[in-house]
Amino acid sequence: AAEVVTGSTAWIGRGLSCVCVQSRDSDARLSFDLTPVQEECLLRLQNRIEIQYDSSNIEHQEELKALWCASFPGTELRGLISEQWKEMGWQGKDPSTDFRGGGFISLENLLFFARNYPKSFQELLRKQNGDRAIWEYPFAVAGVNITFMLIQMLDLQAVKPRSLLGAVFLKLLSENDRAFDILYCITFKLMDQQWLDMHATYMDFNTVMKSTRRQLERELLIEDIQRVEDMPSYKLLAR
């Protein structure tokens, strides 16, 4: 059940690709009906996914500033367009150009991670754990890729689930409206663990993402998973 079929790849950032999931024929014949609660939860999440980052939107600007403050407390940000952003792993001095793949929700995901699991967030941001590669993955751009990958993997833009994996996730989402955000944090930490285990370098990012996705699928399909926090890899996170 946990077998993964690799679909197309979409490039986000210089040299980083994110793997989309291609549904199996067997999944295509299945039908998953939603409860009213699940429909409501899915619609709220879909509304978040549809919002594109808007550099002229004051709310979006404030969220970006908040991300800087959570990432580098005590260090003053000189501007929303600044060379400082490269320290966080954005491609250039304007992070807004990197949100095209993940939208505003990818910023929300990063900020949720920073606020709710600050220890793990800082460890990944500063690459504090393990024997790191000389050419490491850029933290922030990797985060946008993870958001994009999860949206594709769970087929969250569909009217209703078209795979068992999507149906399982919506059950978790109906138990906790922040299940997607928590799953994002799990995925980021798991991806970094896979990166270290595989002794990966920058050009291995796509391979690491594939491996991470396969592990996520296995864990989501474990029979007794009732909450996203029940996933084995949740234990990797530290507050």
MDAnalysis code that builds the backbone (N, CA, C; Angstrom):
import MDAnalysis as mda
import numpy as np

u = mda.Universe.empty(717, n_residues=239, atom_resindex=np.repeat(np.arange(239), 3), trajectory=True)
u.add_TopologyAttr("name", ["N", "CA", "C"] * 239)
u.add_TopologyAttr("resid", np.arange(1, 240))
u.add_TopologyAttr("resname", ["ALA", "ALA", "GLU", "VAL", "VAL", "THR", "GLY", "SER", "THR", "ALA", "TRP", "ILE", "GLY", "ARG", "GLY", "LEU", "SER", "CYS", "VAL", "CYS", "VAL", "GLN", "SER", "ARG", "ASP", "SER", "ASP", "ALA", "ARG", "LEU", "SER", "PHE", "ASP", "LEU", "THR", "PRO", "VAL", "GLN", "GLU", "GLU", "CYS", "LEU", "LEU", "ARG", "LEU", "GLN", "ASN", "ARG", "ILE", "GLU", "ILE", "GLN", "TYR", "ASP", "SER", "SER", "ASN", "ILE", "GLU", "HIS", "GLN", "GLU", "GLU", "LEU", "LYS", "ALA", "LEU", "TRP", "CYS", "ALA", "SER", "PHE", "PRO", "GLY", "THR", "GLU", "LEU", "ARG", "GLY", "LEU", "ILE", "SER", "GLU", "GLN", "TRP", "LYS", "GLU", "MET", "GLY", "TRP", "GLN", "GLY", "LYS", "ASP", "PRO", "SER", "THR", "ASP", "PHE", "ARG", "GLY", "GLY", "GLY", "PHE", "ILE", "SER", "LEU", "GLU", "ASN", "LEU", "LEU", "PHE", "PHE", "ALA", "ARG", "ASN", "TYR", "PRO", "LYS", "SER", "PHE", "GLN", "GLU", "LEU", "LEU", "ARG", "LYS", "GLN", "ASN", "GLY", "ASP", "ARG", "ALA", "ILE", "TRP", "GLU", "TYR", "PRO", "PHE", "ALA", "VAL", "ALA", "GLY", "VAL", "ASN", "ILE", "THR", "PHE", "MET", "LEU", "ILE", "GLN", "MET", "LEU", "ASP", "LEU", "GLN", "ALA", "VAL", "LYS", "PRO", "ARG", "SER", "LEU", "LEU", "GLY", "ALA", "VAL", "PHE", "LEU", "LYS", "LEU", "LEU", "SER", "GLU", "ASN", "ASP", "ARG", "ALA", "PHE", "ASP", "ILE", "LEU", "TYR", "CYS", "ILE", "THR", "PHE", "LYS", "LEU", "MET", "ASP", "GLN", "GLN", "TRP", "LEU", "ASP", "MET", "HIS", "ALA", "THR", "TYR", "MET", "ASP", "PHE", "ASN", "THR", "VAL", "MET", "LYS", "SER", "THR", "ARG", "ARG", "GLN", "LEU", "GLU", "ARG", "GLU", "LEU", "LEU", "ILE", "GLU", "ASP", "ILE", "GLN", "ARG", "VAL", "GLU", "ASP", "MET", "PRO", "SER", "TYR", "LYS", "LEU", "LEU", "ALA", "ARG"])
u.atoms.positions = np.array([
    [0.818, -1.208, 0.000],
    [0.000, 0.000, 0.000],
    [0.850, 1.256, 0.000],
    [2.053, 1.145, 0.532],
    [2.890, 2.335, 0.670],
    [3.782, 2.570, -0.546],
    [3.619, 1.728, -1.582],
    [4.457, 1.901, -2.769],
    [4.187, 3.252, -3.416],
    [5.233, 3.883, -3.889],
    [5.105, 5.202, -4.496],
    [5.415, 5.121, -5.977],
    [4.607, 5.784, -6.777],
    [4.876, 5.892, -8.198],
    [5.322, 7.314, -8.464],
    [6.501, 7.473, -9.006],
    [7.036, 8.811, -9.240],
    [6.345, 9.456, -10.426],
    [5.902, 10.690, -10.238],
    [5.271, 11.441, -11.316],
    [6.227, 12.468, -11.876],
    [5.679, 13.580, -12.313],
    [6.497, 14.624, -12.916],
    [7.262, 15.386, -11.849],
    [8.261, 16.142, -12.286],
    [8.990, 16.994, -11.357],
    [8.809, 18.444, -11.761],
    [8.728, 19.311, -10.793],
    [8.628, 20.748, -11.056],
    [9.807, 21.422, -10.393],
    [10.496, 22.234, -11.138],
    [11.704, 22.850, -10.599],
    [11.372, 24.116, -9.841],
    [11.857, 24.195, -8.629],
    [11.674, 25.377, -7.799],
    [13.043, 25.784, -7.311],
    [13.532, 26.889, -7.780],
    [14.853, 27.313, -7.352],
    [15.931, 26.730, -8.249],
    [17.111, 27.212, -8.105],
    [18.218, 26.780, -8.952],
    [18.697, 25.387, -8.530],
    [18.364, 24.401, -9.341],
    [18.868, 23.058, -9.077],
    [18.036, 22.248, -8.102],
    [16.973, 22.834, -7.522],
    [16.130, 22.080, -6.594],
    [14.849, 21.681, -7.307],
    [14.505, 20.418, -7.234],
    [13.254, 19.974, -7.831],
    [12.395, 19.317, -6.787],
    [11.101, 19.413, -7.004],
    [10.177, 18.783, -6.068],
    [9.373, 17.738, -6.829],
    [9.235, 16.567, -6.259],
    [8.607, 15.452, -6.958],
    [7.119, 15.411, -6.657],
    [6.346, 15.426, -7.708],
    [4.898, 15.318, -7.554],
    [4.517, 13.844, -7.549],
    [3.407, 13.550, -6.910],
    [2.974, 12.155, -6.824],
    [1.962, 11.857, -7.920],
    [2.150, 10.763, -8.587],
    [1.245, 10.341, -9.638],
    [0.354, 9.236, -9.067],
    [-0.942, 9.405, -9.164],
    [-1.865, 8.427, -8.585],
    [-1.751, 7.088, -9.296],
    [-1.919, 6.029, -8.558],
    [-1.949, 4.699, -9.149],
    [-3.325, 4.467, -9.789],
    [-3.363, 3.584, -10.767],
    [-4.637, 3.266, -11.419],
    [-5.649, 2.745, -10.413],
    [-5.183, 1.950, -9.439],
    [-6.095, 1.379, -8.453],
    [-6.736, 2.478, -7.614],
    [-5.944, 3.531, -7.289],
    [-6.495, 4.644, -6.527],
    [-7.544, 5.394, -7.332],
    [-7.330, 5.498, -8.638],
    [-8.234, 6.280, -9.481],
    [-9.643, 5.701, -9.489],
    [-9.770, 4.405, -9.214],
    [-11.088, 3.768, -9.215],
    [-11.782, 3.881, -7.861],
    [-11.056, 4.357, -6.862],
    [-11.647, 4.466, -5.535],
    [-12.394, 5.778, -5.381],
    [-13.372, 5.781, -4.508],
    [-14.120, 7.003, -4.223],
    [-14.132, 7.216, -2.716],
    [-13.779, 8.416, -2.290],
    [-13.714, 8.715, -0.870],
    [-14.673, 9.860, -0.561],
    [-15.752, 9.531, 0.115],
    [-16.728, 10.561, 0.480],
    [-16.303, 11.223, 1.781],
    [-16.551, 12.525, 1.886],
    [-16.145, 13.290, 3.050],
    [-17.324, 13.563, 3.972],
    [-17.029, 13.619, 5.251],
    [-18.031, 14.075, 6.207],
    [-18.118, 15.598, 6.092],
    [-19.193, 16.212, 6.587],
    [-19.283, 17.678, 6.547],
    [-18.105, 18.363, 7.234],
    [-17.625, 17.768, 8.331],
    [-16.478, 18.351, 9.050],
    [-15.230, 18.287, 8.180],
    [-15.017, 17.147, 7.519],
    [-13.850, 16.994, 6.651],
    [-13.918, 17.953, 5.465],
    [-15.108, 18.121, 4.907],
    [-15.281, 19.062, 3.799],
    [-14.905, 20.472, 4.225],
    [-15.347, 20.860, 5.413],
    [-15.064, 22.197, 5.926],
    [-13.561, 22.386, 6.163],
    [-12.918, 21.380, 6.743],
    [-11.478, 21.453, 7.001],
    [-10.692, 21.533, 5.705],
    [-11.085, 20.726, 4.717],
    [-10.400, 20.739, 3.435],
    [-10.563, 22.090, 2.749],
    [-11.764, 22.653, 2.801],
    [-12.008, 23.944, 2.159],
    [-11.165, 25.043, 2.792],
    [-11.049, 25.028, 4.118],
    [-10.220, 26.033, 4.787],
    [-8.760, 25.911, 4.363],
    [-8.282, 24.668, 4.274],
    [-6.901, 24.456, 3.857],
    [-6.705, 24.864, 2.397],
    [-7.666, 24.527, 1.553],
    [-7.576, 24.901, 0.142],
    [-7.573, 26.417, -0.032],
    [-8.343, 27.111, 0.790],
    [-8.356, 28.577, 0.729],
    [-6.981, 29.143, 1.072],
    [-6.302, 28.521, 2.028],
    [-4.944, 28.944, 2.376],
    [-3.981, 28.678, 1.214],
    [-4.127, 27.510, 0.600],
    [-3.233, 27.108, -0.488],
    [-3.361, 28.048, -1.690],
    [-4.552, 28.566, -1.923],
    [-4.798, 29.403, -3.103],
    [-4.193, 30.796, -2.992],
    [-3.848, 31.225, -1.786],
    [-3.318, 32.582, -1.604],
    [-1.865, 32.652, -2.061],
    [-1.612, 33.515, -3.007],
    [-0.243, 33.739, -3.467],
    [0.421, 34.809, -2.602],
    [1.727, 34.697, -2.438],
    [2.421, 35.732, -1.681],
    [2.376, 37.033, -2.471],
    [1.993, 38.109, -1.779],
    [1.868, 39.429, -2.398],
    [2.784, 40.395, -1.652],
    [3.855, 40.809, -2.297],
    [4.839, 41.662, -1.635],
    [4.300, 43.044, -1.305],
    [3.140, 43.406, -1.876],
    [2.534, 44.703, -1.556],
    [1.504, 44.608, -0.431],
    [1.212, 43.376, 0.016],
    [0.226, 43.152, 1.069],
    [0.894, 43.352, 2.440],
    [0.348, 44.271, 3.246],
    [0.948, 44.599, 4.534],
    [0.988, 43.379, 5.450],
    [-0.084, 42.581, 5.453],
    [-0.117, 41.370, 6.291],
    [1.000, 40.405, 5.900],
    [1.212, 40.249, 4.614],
    [2.258, 39.352, 4.134],
    [3.638, 39.889, 4.509],
    [3.803, 41.190, 4.393],
    [5.062, 41.814, 4.786],
    [5.356, 41.578, 6.265],
    [4.313, 41.713, 7.096],
    [4.488, 41.534, 8.546],
    [4.836, 40.094, 8.885],
    [4.234, 39.141, 8.167],
    [4.549, 37.733, 8.391],
    [6.005, 37.439, 8.022],
    [6.464, 38.062, 6.947],
    [7.857, 37.869, 6.529],
    [8.820, 38.456, 7.560],
    [8.476, 39.626, 8.081],
    [9.295, 40.228, 9.137],
    [9.297, 39.341, 10.383],
    [8.124, 38.773, 10.698],
    [8.021, 37.892, 11.862],
    [8.894, 36.655, 11.699],
    [8.973, 36.159, 10.460],
    [9.827, 35.000, 10.199],
    [11.285, 35.349, 10.458],
    [11.710, 36.538, 10.048],
    [13.088, 36.957, 10.306],
    [13.349, 37.031, 11.810],
    [12.421, 37.656, 12.531],
    [12.600, 37.818, 13.986],
    [12.665, 36.475, 14.694],
    [11.846, 35.508, 14.234],
    [11.858, 34.180, 14.840],
    [13.121, 33.412, 14.474],
    [13.674, 33.710, 13.309],
    [14.863, 33.001, 12.834],
    [16.142, 33.563, 13.428],
    [16.211, 34.887, 13.499],
    [17.424, 35.554, 13.976],
    [17.074, 36.576, 15.060],
    [16.588, 36.098, 16.205],
    [16.207, 37.030, 17.272],
    [17.390, 37.899, 17.685],
    [17.110, 39.180, 17.823],
    [18.162, 40.099, 18.237],
    [18.949, 40.706, 17.089],
    [18.720, 40.203, 15.872],
    [19.395, 40.762, 14.693],
    [18.398, 41.595, 13.902],
    [18.700, 42.864, 13.744],
    [17.783, 43.769, 13.057],
    [17.775, 43.496, 11.556],
    [16.575, 43.440, 10.996],
    [16.423, 43.272, 9.554],
    [16.474, 44.655, 8.903],
    [17.330, 44.802, 7.935],
    [17.514, 46.124, 7.329],
    [16.463, 46.444, 6.275],
    [15.725, 45.440, 5.824],
    [14.670, 45.705, 4.845],
    [14.091, 44.419, 4.292],
    [12.886, 44.513, 3.730],
    [12.260, 43.331, 3.136],
    [13.034, 42.864, 1.905],
    [13.783, 43.765, 1.315],
    [14.719, 43.402, 0.258],
    [16.115, 43.700, 0.792],
    [16.852, 42.649, 1.081],
    [18.149, 42.813, 1.736],
    [19.014, 41.576, 1.492],
    [20.309, 41.800, 1.392],
    [21.243, 40.687, 1.262],
    [21.182, 39.755, 2.464],
    [20.639, 40.247, 3.590],
    [20.557, 39.432, 4.815],
    [19.758, 38.156, 4.593],
    [18.769, 38.205, 3.710],
    [17.900, 37.048, 3.514],
    [18.664, 35.822, 3.023],
    [19.779, 36.041, 2.350],
    [20.560, 34.913, 1.853],
    [21.088, 34.051, 2.998],
    [21.231, 34.664, 4.181],
    [21.698, 33.912, 5.351],
    [20.708, 32.818, 5.747],
    [19.447, 33.014, 5.353],
    [18.400, 32.062, 5.710],
    [18.199, 31.004, 4.627],
    [18.866, 31.206, 3.493],
    [18.735, 30.224, 2.429],
    [17.757, 30.609, 1.343],
    [17.464, 31.916, 1.213],
    [16.716, 32.386, 0.048],
    [17.709, 32.586, -1.085],
    [17.216, 32.535, -2.320],
    [18.120, 32.581, -3.468],
    [18.731, 33.961, -3.689],
    [17.989, 34.992, -3.329],
    [18.474, 36.349, -3.542],
    [18.097, 37.242, -2.383],
    [18.140, 38.539, -2.621],
    [17.862, 39.484, -1.545],
    [16.380, 39.781, -1.384],
    [15.534, 39.215, -2.256],
    [14.086, 39.418, -2.169],
    [13.388, 38.062, -2.054],
    [13.012, 37.641, -0.839],
    [12.400, 36.318, -0.648],
    [11.096, 36.129, -1.422],
    [10.402, 37.222, -1.729],
    [9.101, 37.097, -2.388],
    [9.207, 36.361, -3.723],
    [10.374, 36.409, -4.365],
    [10.523, 35.733, -5.650],
    [10.607, 34.219, -5.499],
    [10.836, 33.751, -4.286],
    [10.966, 32.303, -4.052],
    [9.656, 31.647, -3.620],
    [8.612, 32.437, -3.418],
    [7.345, 31.875, -2.941],
    [6.449, 31.380, -4.069],
    [6.894, 31.516, -5.319],
    [6.008, 31.195, -6.438],
    [5.572, 29.734, -6.430],
    [6.404, 28.844, -5.915],
    [6.049, 27.427, -5.926],
    [5.121, 27.028, -4.797],
    [5.259, 27.689, -3.638],
    [4.490, 27.273, -2.473],
    [3.410, 28.240, -2.035],
    [3.454, 29.478, -2.538],
    [2.454, 30.464, -2.142],
    [2.647, 30.967, -0.716],
    [1.665, 31.716, -0.239],
    [1.742, 32.316, 1.093],
    [1.788, 31.258, 2.186],
    [1.160, 30.109, 1.927],
    [1.129, 29.057, 2.949],
    [2.539, 28.541, 3.252],
    [3.447, 28.638, 2.285],
    [4.812, 28.185, 2.550],
    [5.506, 29.102, 3.556],
    [5.154, 30.389, 3.546],
    [5.649, 31.311, 4.573],
    [5.010, 30.990, 5.913],
    [3.700, 30.723, 5.901],
    [3.002, 30.352, 7.135],
    [3.598, 29.083, 7.741],
    [3.938, 28.118, 6.881],
    [4.536, 26.870, 7.358],
    [5.859, 27.112, 8.060],
    [6.719, 27.914, 7.445],
    [8.015, 28.228, 8.045],
    [7.845, 28.933, 9.387],
    [6.919, 29.872, 9.436],
    [6.695, 30.624, 10.673],
    [6.100, 29.731, 11.759],
    [5.199, 28.834, 11.384],
    [4.634, 27.871, 12.340],
    [5.742, 27.002, 12.924],
    [6.640, 26.549, 12.064],
    [7.765, 25.718, 12.495],
    [8.639, 26.494, 13.491],
    [8.959, 27.725, 13.143],
    [9.828, 28.541, 14.000],
    [9.207, 28.803, 15.363],
    [7.895, 28.988, 15.398],
    [7.220, 29.339, 16.650],
    [6.884, 28.137, 17.518],
    [6.594, 27.013, 16.889],
    [6.106, 25.859, 17.649],
    [7.173, 24.811, 17.953],
    [8.202, 24.749, 17.124],
    [9.306, 23.807, 17.362],
    [10.624, 24.553, 17.174],
    [10.842, 25.601, 17.991],
    [12.001, 26.480, 17.772],
    [13.348, 25.769, 17.847],
    [13.463, 24.760, 18.708],
    [14.745, 24.056, 18.821],
    [15.081, 23.344, 17.510],
    [14.123, 22.584, 16.985],
    [14.356, 21.890, 15.719],
    [14.542, 22.882, 14.575],
    [13.757, 23.935, 14.569],
    [13.871, 24.953, 13.519],
    [15.275, 25.544, 13.477],
    [15.776, 25.918, 14.638],
    [17.103, 26.533, 14.695],
    [18.200, 25.532, 14.319],
    [18.031, 24.284, 14.717],
    [19.019, 23.257, 14.355],
    [19.113, 23.086, 12.849],
    [17.957, 23.124, 12.179],
    [17.963, 22.969, 10.725],
    [18.452, 24.231, 10.032],
    [17.998, 25.373, 10.517],
    [18.423, 26.647, 9.934],
    [19.932, 26.809, 9.981],
    [20.511, 26.463, 11.118],
    [21.946, 26.663, 11.327],
    [22.773, 25.414, 11.024],
    [22.077, 24.348, 10.573],
    [22.750, 23.083, 10.212],
    [23.664, 22.619, 11.349],
    [23.071, 22.496, 12.542],
    [23.856, 22.215, 13.742],
    [24.112, 20.732, 13.975],
    [23.270, 19.876, 13.385],
    [23.392, 18.443, 13.673],
    [24.085, 17.695, 12.548],
    [24.859, 16.687, 12.930],
    [25.406, 15.752, 11.968],
    [26.622, 16.252, 11.206],
    [27.109, 15.379, 10.344],
    [28.270, 15.661, 9.499],
    [27.756, 16.293, 8.213],
    [27.826, 17.626, 8.126],
    [27.200, 18.349, 7.033],
    [28.074, 18.345, 5.772],
    [27.395, 18.482, 4.648],
    [28.091, 18.556, 3.366],
    [28.702, 19.945, 3.186],
    [29.705, 20.020, 2.350],
    [30.298, 21.317, 2.022],
    [29.270, 22.164, 1.264],
    [28.502, 21.506, 0.375],
    [27.484, 22.197, -0.419],
    [26.114, 21.761, 0.096],
    [25.579, 22.504, 1.062],
    [24.335, 22.151, 1.737],
    [23.109, 22.661, 0.974],
    [21.952, 22.086, 1.296],
    [20.707, 22.609, 0.722],
    [20.370, 23.960, 1.357],
    [19.820, 24.906, 0.599],
    [19.422, 26.201, 1.168],
    [18.141, 26.040, 1.985],
    [18.192, 26.397, 3.248],
    [17.119, 26.116, 4.200],
    [15.759, 26.625, 3.729],
    [15.659, 27.916, 3.438],
    [14.358, 28.516, 3.142],
    [13.751, 27.968, 1.849],
    [14.562, 27.858, 0.808],
    [14.064, 27.341, -0.467],
    [13.638, 25.875, -0.316],
    [14.362, 25.118, 0.488],
    [13.955, 23.742, 0.772],
    [12.588, 23.720, 1.442],
    [12.351, 24.693, 2.338],
    [11.055, 24.774, 3.008],
    [9.910, 24.994, 2.041],
    [10.111, 25.859, 1.040],
    [9.087, 26.099, 0.022],
    [8.846, 24.822, -0.779],
    [9.914, 24.111, -1.104],
    [9.785, 22.839, -1.819],
    [8.974, 21.826, -1.024],
    [9.161, 21.805, 0.276],
    [8.435, 20.847, 1.118],
    [6.946, 21.153, 1.112],
    [6.581, 22.425, 1.214],
    [5.169, 22.796, 1.131],
    [4.573, 22.320, -0.181],
    [5.263, 22.606, -1.269],
    [4.798, 22.221, -2.596],
    [4.646, 20.705, -2.707],
    [5.633, 19.975, -2.229],
    [5.599, 18.520, -2.306],
    [4.407, 17.950, -1.544],
    [4.141, 18.473, -0.339],
    [3.028, 17.960, 0.463],
    [1.680, 18.223, -0.201],
    [1.523, 19.404, -0.783],
    [0.269, 19.724, -1.480],
    [0.033, 18.743, -2.621],
    [1.101, 18.436, -3.360],
    [0.988, 17.493, -4.469],
    [0.777, 16.067, -3.981],
    [1.536, 15.668, -2.996],
    [1.474, 14.301, -2.493],
    [0.084, 13.959, -1.956],
    [-0.512, 14.912, -1.257],
    [-1.818, 14.686, -0.633],
    [-2.972, 15.089, -1.546],
    [-2.643, 15.598, -2.728],
    [-3.656, 15.977, -3.727],
    [-4.693, 16.935, -3.115],
    [-4.185, 17.963, -2.457],
    [-5.048, 18.821, -1.649],
    [-5.876, 19.816, -2.456],
    [-5.616, 19.928, -3.743],
    [-6.392, 20.861, -4.546],
    [-7.563, 20.180, -5.248],
    [-7.731, 18.883, -4.995],
    [-8.872, 18.147, -5.540],
    [-10.113, 18.390, -4.691],
    [-11.284, 18.221, -5.289],
    [-12.546, 18.449, -4.570],
    [-12.699, 17.476, -3.420],
    [-12.269, 16.239, -3.649],
    [-12.255, 15.236, -2.587],
    [-11.115, 14.279, -2.854],
    [-10.697, 13.499, -1.858],
    [-9.517, 12.637, -2.022],
    [-9.649, 11.668, -3.179],
    [-8.552, 11.500, -3.899],
    [-8.507, 10.544, -5.001],
    [-7.535, 9.412, -4.711],
    [-7.063, 9.348, -3.470],
    [-6.166, 8.262, -3.066],
    [-6.410, 7.962, -1.595],
    [-6.000, 6.784, -1.180],
    [-6.125, 6.406, 0.221],
    [-5.320, 7.359, 1.103],
    [-4.153, 7.764, 0.614],
    [-3.299, 8.677, 1.373],
    [-4.018, 9.998, 1.652],
    [-4.665, 10.542, 0.629],
    [-5.406, 11.791, 0.806],
    [-6.550, 11.643, 1.786],
    [-7.242, 10.512, 1.716],
    [-8.370, 10.272, 2.626],
    [-7.889, 10.155, 4.068],
    [-6.773, 9.461, 4.261],
    [-6.208, 9.317, 5.613],
    [-5.823, 10.682, 6.168],
    [-5.189, 11.509, 5.335],
    [-4.776, 12.822, 5.827],
    [-5.978, 13.678, 6.224],
    [-7.063, 13.598, 5.468],
    [-8.228, 14.424, 5.812],
    [-8.848, 14.007, 7.142],
    [-8.721, 12.741, 7.490],
    [-9.161, 12.311, 8.819],
    [-8.301, 12.959, 9.895],
    [-6.992, 13.029, 9.639],
    [-6.086, 13.679, 10.592],
    [-6.378, 15.176, 10.665],
    [-6.702, 15.771, 9.530],
    [-6.993, 17.196, 9.484],
    [-8.272, 17.526, 10.247],
    [-9.235, 16.624, 10.205],
    [-10.486, 16.868, 10.938],
    [-10.288, 16.737, 12.444],
    [-9.212, 16.050, 12.849],
    [-8.881, 15.951, 14.271],
    [-8.100, 17.166, 14.754],
    [-7.357, 17.786, 13.839],
    [-6.531, 18.946, 14.197],
    [-6.395, 19.836, 12.968],
    [-6.937, 21.036, 13.053],
    [-6.949, 21.950, 11.921],
    [-5.539, 22.372, 11.499],
    [-4.547, 22.157, 12.367],
    [-3.161, 22.499, 12.032],
    [-2.359, 21.273, 11.615],
    [-3.042, 20.215, 11.241],
    [-2.354, 18.967, 10.883],
    [-1.390, 19.165, 9.717],
    [-1.756, 20.001, 8.749],
    [-0.865, 20.224, 7.620],
    [0.420, 20.911, 8.074],
    [0.282, 21.892, 8.955],
    [1.445, 22.622, 9.450],
    [2.366, 21.714, 10.261],
    [1.757, 20.847, 11.079],
    [2.566, 19.918, 11.878],
    [3.254, 18.901, 10.964],
    [2.511, 18.417, 9.961],
    [3.101, 17.476, 9.013],
    [4.271, 18.126, 8.269],
    [4.149, 19.400, 7.982],
    [5.243, 20.142, 7.354],
    [6.500, 20.101, 8.232],
    [6.324, 20.343, 9.513],
    [7.465, 20.326, 10.437],
    [8.093, 18.943, 10.507],
    [7.246, 17.923, 10.566],
    [7.740, 16.542, 10.571],
    [8.544, 16.272, 9.299],
    [7.997, 16.711, 8.175],
    [8.635, 16.451, 6.890],
    [9.993, 17.126, 6.792],
    [10.077, 18.374, 7.263],
    [11.343, 19.107, 7.193],
    [12.410, 18.399, 8.034],
    [12.031, 18.008, 9.230],
    [12.986, 17.323, 10.108],
    [13.369, 15.953, 9.534],
    [12.380, 15.244, 9.004],
    [12.641, 13.937, 8.401],
    [13.541, 14.075, 7.177],
    [13.281, 15.105, 6.371],
    [14.110, 15.329, 5.191],
    [15.566, 15.562, 5.577],
    [15.773, 16.366, 6.631],
    [17.144, 16.628, 7.065],
    [17.801, 15.357, 7.598],
    [17.031, 14.520, 8.286],
    [17.570, 13.255, 8.783],
    [17.972, 12.345, 7.618],
    [17.114, 12.303, 6.609],
    [17.439, 11.508, 5.422],
    [18.679, 12.069, 4.728],
    [18.778, 13.379, 4.694],
    [19.933, 14.054, 4.091],
    [21.235, 13.601, 4.757],
    [21.208, 13.580, 6.081],
    [22.393, 13.163, 6.825],
    [22.674, 11.674, 6.636],
    [21.617, 10.859, 6.699],
    [21.794, 9.409, 6.554],
    [22.370, 9.040, 5.189],
    [22.003, 9.822, 4.167],
    [22.445, 9.533, 2.801],
    [23.744, 10.250, 2.446],
    [24.285, 11.023, 3.416],
    [25.498, 11.819, 3.161],
    [25.333, 12.634, 1.875],
    [24.183, 13.290, 1.779],
    [23.805, 13.980, 0.551],
    [24.508, 15.328, 0.414],
    [24.569, 15.769, -0.828],
    [25.015, 17.131, -1.134],
    [23.922, 17.786, -1.981],
    [24.137, 19.045, -2.319],
    [23.117, 19.859, -2.978],
    [22.440, 19.170, -4.154],
    [23.197, 18.536, -5.005],
    [22.625, 17.926, -6.203],
    [21.831, 16.659, -5.907],
    [21.888, 16.180, -4.669],
    [21.115, 14.999, -4.263],
    [19.746, 15.371, -3.695],
    [19.415, 16.651, -3.710],
    [18.191, 17.090, -3.026],
    [16.949, 16.357, -3.518],
    [16.821, 16.198, -4.824],
    [15.638, 15.540, -5.362],
    [15.543, 14.093, -4.890],
    [16.667, 13.407, -4.830],
    [16.700, 12.020, -4.348],
    [16.294, 11.948, -2.887],
    [16.764, 12.894, -2.096],
    [16.405, 12.949, -0.680],
    [14.906, 13.204, -0.521],
    [14.352, 14.086, -1.337],
    [12.920, 14.376, -1.264],
    [12.087, 13.150, -1.623],
    [12.522, 12.389, -2.605],
    [11.813, 11.157, -2.957],
    [11.810, 10.180, -1.785],
    [12.975, 10.029, -1.159],
    [13.092, 9.130, -0.022],
    [12.220, 9.605, 1.141],
    [12.194, 10.901, 1.353],
    [11.374, 11.480, 2.428],
    [9.896, 11.222, 2.167],
    [9.492, 11.422, 0.922],
    [8.086, 11.208, 0.580],
    [7.672, 9.756, 0.791],
    [8.544, 8.823, 0.406],
    [8.216, 7.407, 0.600],
    [8.030, 7.089, 2.081],
    [8.888, 7.657, 2.933],
    [8.769, 7.425, 4.368],
    [7.489, 8.031, 4.916],
    [7.145, 9.214, 4.454],
    [5.892, 9.847, 4.891],
    [4.691, 8.983, 4.520],
    [4.676, 8.468, 3.307],
    [3.570, 7.612, 2.883],
    [3.458, 6.386, 3.777],
    [4.586, 5.774, 4.060],
    [4.563, 4.583, 4.925],
    [3.965, 4.916, 6.283],
    [4.393, 6.033, 6.846],
    [3.936, 6.380, 8.201],
    [2.465, 6.794, 8.224],
    [2.026, 7.523, 7.209],
    [0.621, 7.945, 7.181],
    [-0.332, 6.764, 7.021],
    [0.164, 5.692, 6.424],
    [-0.694, 4.533, 6.187],
    [-0.585, 3.468, 7.275],
    [0.144, 3.765, 8.350],
    [0.161, 2.859, 9.499],
    [-1.243, 2.821, 10.100],
    [-1.714, 1.637, 10.407],
    [-3.127, 1.444, 10.737],
    [-3.594, 2.234, 11.960],
    [-2.745, 2.325, 12.986],
    [-3.219, 2.937, 14.234],
    [-2.870, 4.427, 14.351],
    [-2.578, 5.074, 13.243],
    [-2.326, 6.518, 13.272],
    [-3.668, 7.246, 13.348],
    [-3.938, 7.863, 14.483],
    [-5.183, 8.590, 14.687],
    [-4.977, 10.100, 14.635],
    [-3.762, 10.533, 14.952],
    [-3.407, 11.952, 14.926],
    [-2.076, 12.087, 14.212],
    [-1.838, 13.249, 13.654],
    [-0.558, 13.449, 12.962],
    [0.610, 13.292, 13.933],
    [0.346, 13.595, 15.210],
    [1.389, 13.442, 16.230],
    [1.713, 11.980, 16.530],
    [0.895, 11.050, 16.046],
    [1.162, 9.625, 16.249],
    [2.186, 9.076, 15.251],
    [2.509, 9.843, 14.237],
    [3.489, 9.377, 13.250],
    [4.845, 9.178, 13.926],
    [5.532, 8.084, 13.641],
    [6.829, 7.817, 14.298],
    [7.823, 8.971, 14.169],
    [7.856, 9.643, 13.023],
    [8.837, 10.705, 12.811],
    [8.519, 11.982, 13.593],
    [7.323, 12.049, 14.178],
    [7.007, 13.212, 15.010],
    [7.992, 13.321, 16.173],
    [8.495, 12.175, 16.605],
    [9.430, 12.151, 17.737],
    [10.750, 12.860, 17.415],
    [11.009, 13.097, 16.138],
    [12.234, 13.815, 15.763],
    [12.190, 15.287, 16.132],
    [10.963, 15.811, 16.281],
    [10.796, 17.237, 16.550],
    [11.065, 17.568, 18.019],
    [11.683, 18.722, 18.236],
    [11.938, 19.201, 19.602],
    [11.536, 20.653, 19.708],
    [10.910, 20.967, 20.830],
    [10.464, 22.345, 21.041],
    [11.552, 23.179, 21.703],
])
